[in-house]
Amino acid sequence: MSKPYSYDLRQKVIQAMELDGMKKSEAAQEFQLSRNTIDLWLKRQAETGDYQAKSNRPHRTADKITDWNKFTQFAKLHGEKTQAEMAALWE
């Protein structure tokens, strides 16, 4: 996955258009971006109030197994079962 553009660059581009009256095509050429990229930033700003990049980190959920020693013993006892069968037996 590609790295998102920095917030600083996004800010410079948006400010150049809003404060300096630069057109999208001029800003795209000046900052070496595509117009589509600028459109996406403006769309995100309209939807969320900011043009911050979305996080590309996966959402982490809490582990269902908290006592790994207990689980190790459980797995030794029920290792021949399928995952679904083991899940049904696990607390």
Secondary structure, 3 states (H helix, E strand, C coil): CCCCCCHHHHHHHHHHHHCCCCCHHHHHHHHCCCHHHHHHHHHHHHHHCCCCCCCCCCCCCCCCCCCHHHHHHHHHHHCCCCHHHHHHHCC
